[in-house]
Amino acid sequence: MATHTSPLKNVLVTGGAGYIGSHVVYVLQKTRQYKVISIDNNHNSNPAALDRVSQLSKSELPADATEIDIQSTEIDSYKCDLTQPDQVRAVFEAYGRGGIWGVVHIAAYKAVGESSEIPLTYYANNVAASVSLLQIMAEYDCHRIVYSSSATVYGTPPIIPISETTRLHAYSPYGRTKIMVENIIEDLCHSDRKWRAVSLRYFNPAGAHPSGLIGEDPRGRPGNLLPLLAHMAVGRVKDATLKVFANDYPTPDGTCVRDYLHVLDLASGHLLALNALGPDSNVFDPEATDFYKAYNLGKGKGMSVLQIVEAMRKATGFDYKYEIVGRRRGDVPDLTADPSLAQKELGFTAPQDLETMCRDLWHWQTKNPFGYGEY
Ligand SMILES: NC(=O)c1ccc[n+]([C@@H]2O[C@H](COP(=O)([O-])OP(=O)(O)OC[C@H]3O[C@@H](n4cnc5c(N)ncnc54)[C@H](O)[C@@H]3O)[C@@H](O)[C@H]2O)c1
C-alpha cells in the first residue's frame, strides 16, 4: 500500500476488474502518479484481469524504473461488494482518514433488458450502493469522485449530436439509475464545496488493449454488438445469424447509429477527469456554486449496425449472416455525441478509429477465445 509519505496518490477504482475498469486501471498506472486500489465483487469479472494489467504495466517499465515506479504497477485488489458497507468501510479503514485521494466509481450492473426484469436489484446495486459509497468517502475525508454514467441518460435526444445540456430522460431502470446517481452526486457537490465530481457519459466503448492481454469478457451471450460479432467469429455463438433490429430508422442505411470509441481512449478520459479534481485544475470556476461537471465521452462520429458488421468482417474475415427483424423496444435511432465540451475543458480526444477498435477486439478474442477462462 502507498503510505502518506509516498508521492503516489491512492485512487480507489470500483469495478476495477471489469471491462472498462481494467483499462482505466492500466491508464492510471501508466502515469506512475497513482496507486490503484481496486474493489470488485467479480459479479461480472475475473480477478485474473487485474493480474494481467499489473503484468502489462510492469512490462512497460523502463530499465531504470524507481521503487516508486514499481509500486505504481502493483494493485491493491479487494474482493469487496459495494452493497455491503462494512466491507467497503474496511477498505477505507486500511488507508486511514485522507488516505484515499479520490474514487473512480465504475462498478454497476449494466444490462438494459435485465434491469426491467429485476429493477430493485439494479436500484440496490447501482443507486443504494453508490449512496453508501459516498457516505463512507465522506467519513474518511475523501471528496473527489469520477462517476461512470452513460449516453442512455439521454433517451431519445431531440438533437444530434447530443450535447450535455440535453434534457435527461431514460427509458429503462438501468438508465434511470445512472440519472439518479448523477443527480445525487450533483446535489452533494451543491451542499458542500468540499466535494469535486465529474460524471462521464460514455457512448459505446469498444476494442481492447493492443497487447491482447486485457479485453471484454462478458458472461454468457454478449448483449453488445461488437463482442457478439467477435464471439460469432471465434465460434462461441453457434446460431450464427445476427438479428439486426430494423432497417427503417431515419439513418443513412436505416439501421441504428451509435458512437463507438476505443476503450483506451475512453479510459484516458478518466485520467483527465481525475486530474481535473486536483487543486491545479482550471476546469471548475472558483466562483461556481458547486464543483460538479458532466461530460460526454464519445468520438462525435456515428456508425450504423451494418457499418459495424462490415468493419468486423474486414477484421475477422468471417462471413456474417444477418437477418433484418422488427424494431426492438427501447432502441433509439441515433446516439452520437457532441464531445466538444470534454475536448475543450478536459483536453479529451478519441483518436482511434473503428478499424483499430475491431482489430484490437479481434486480437484479444483470438488470443483469448474463452476470455480469462473459468472463474
Ligand atoms: N460497456 C458499455 O458499453 C458501457 C456504456 C455506458 C456506460 N457503461 C458503464 O460503465 C461501467 C462499467 O461497464 P463495463 O462494461 O466495464 O461493465 P463490467 O460488468 O465489465 O464492469 C463492472 C464491474 O463492476 C463489478 N461490480 C458490479 N457490482 C458490484 C458491486 N456491488 N460491488 C463490487 N463490484 C461490483 C463487476 O463485477 C464488474 O467487474 C458501468 O457503470 C456501466 O454502467 C458501460
The ligand as a Tripos MOL2 file, in Angstrom:
@<TRIPOS>MOLECULE
LIG
   44    48     1     0     0
SMALL
NO_CHARGES

@<TRIPOS>ATOM
      1 N1        -19.7690   -1.1500  -21.5840 N.am      1 LIG1
      2 C1        -20.5610   -0.1970  -22.0520 C.2       1 LIG1
      3 O1        -20.9480   -0.2270  -23.2130 O.2       1 LIG1
      4 C2        -20.9950    0.9460  -21.1650 C.ar      1 LIG1
      5 C3        -21.6230    2.0620  -21.7420 C.ar      1 LIG1
      6 C4        -22.0280    3.1080  -20.9250 C.ar      1 LIG1
      7 C5        -21.7940    3.0490  -19.5540 C.ar      1 LIG1
      8 N2        -21.2010    1.9580  -19.0140 N.ar      1 LIG1
      9 C6        -20.9730    1.9190  -17.5620 C.3       1 LIG1
     10 O2        -19.6040    1.6580  -17.3550 O.3       1 LIG1
     11 C7        -19.4210    0.9050  -16.1690 C.3       1 LIG1
     12 C8        -18.5500   -0.2990  -16.4490 C.3       1 LIG1
     13 O3        -19.0580   -1.0400  -17.5290 O.3       1 LIG1
     14 P1        -18.3060   -2.3390  -18.0510 P.3       1 LIG1
     15 O4        -18.7160   -2.5230  -19.4560 O.co2     1 LIG1
     16 O5        -16.8760   -2.2690  -17.7020 O.co2     1 LIG1
     17 O6        -19.0260   -3.4480  -17.1710 O.3       1 LIG1
     18 P2        -18.4140   -4.6830  -16.4030 P.3       1 LIG1
     19 O7        -19.5660   -5.5110  -15.9510 O.co2     1 LIG1
     20 O8        -17.3490   -5.3220  -17.1960 O.co2     1 LIG1
     21 O9        -17.7380   -3.9750  -15.1350 O.3       1 LIG1
     22 C9        -18.4420   -3.6530  -13.9600 C.3       1 LIG1
     23 C10       -17.6600   -4.2320  -12.8000 C.3       1 LIG1
     24 O10       -18.3190   -3.8620  -11.5880 O.3       1 LIG1
     25 C11       -18.3420   -5.0030  -10.7350 C.3       1 LIG1
     26 N3        -19.4550   -4.8410   -9.8240 N.ar      1 LIG1
     27 C12       -20.7790   -4.7790  -10.1110 C.ar      1 LIG1
     28 N4        -21.4890   -4.6340   -8.9890 N.ar      1 LIG1
     29 C13       -20.6070   -4.6060   -7.9540 C.ar      1 LIG1
     30 C14       -20.7160   -4.4820   -6.5430 C.ar      1 LIG1
     31 N5        -21.9060   -4.4190   -5.9330 N.pl3     1 LIG1
     32 N6        -19.5970   -4.4680   -5.8010 N.ar      1 LIG1
     33 C15       -18.3720   -4.5640   -6.3800 C.ar      1 LIG1
     34 N7        -18.2020   -4.6980   -7.7130 N.ar      1 LIG1
     35 C16       -19.3150   -4.7240   -8.4840 C.ar      1 LIG1
     36 C17       -18.4700   -6.1890  -11.6880 C.3       1 LIG1
     37 O11       -18.0470   -7.4020  -11.1190 O.3       1 LIG1
     38 C18       -17.5800   -5.7550  -12.8440 C.3       1 LIG1
     39 O12       -16.2570   -6.1420  -12.6470 O.3       1 LIG1
     40 C19       -20.8150    0.6100  -15.6440 C.3       1 LIG1
     41 O13       -21.1230    1.5600  -14.6620 O.3       1 LIG1
     42 C20       -21.6910    0.7960  -16.8510 C.3       1 LIG1
     43 O14       -22.9750    1.1640  -16.4890 O.3       1 LIG1
     44 C21       -20.7810    0.9070  -19.7890 C.ar      1 LIG1
@<TRIPOS>BOND
     1     1     2 1
     2     2     3 2
     3     2     4 1
     4     4     5 ar
     5     4    44 ar
     6     5     6 ar
     7     6     7 ar
     8     7     8 ar
     9     8     9 1
    10     8    44 ar
    11     9    10 1
    12     9    42 1
    13    10    11 1
    14    11    12 1
    15    11    40 1
    16    12    13 1
    17    13    14 1
    18    14    15 2
    19    14    16 1
    20    14    17 1
    21    17    18 1
    22    18    19 2
    23    18    20 1
    24    18    21 1
    25    21    22 1
    26    22    23 1
    27    23    24 1
    28    23    38 1
    29    24    25 1
    30    25    26 1
    31    25    36 1
    32    26    27 ar
    33    26    35 ar
    34    27    28 ar
    35    28    29 ar
    36    29    30 ar
    37    29    35 ar
    38    30    31 1
    39    30    32 ar
    40    32    33 ar
    41    33    34 ar
    42    34    35 ar
    43    36    37 1
    44    36    38 1
    45    38    39 1
    46    40    41 1
    47    40    42 1
    48    42    43 1
@<TRIPOS>SUBSTRUCTURE
     1 LIG1         1 GROUP 0 **** ****
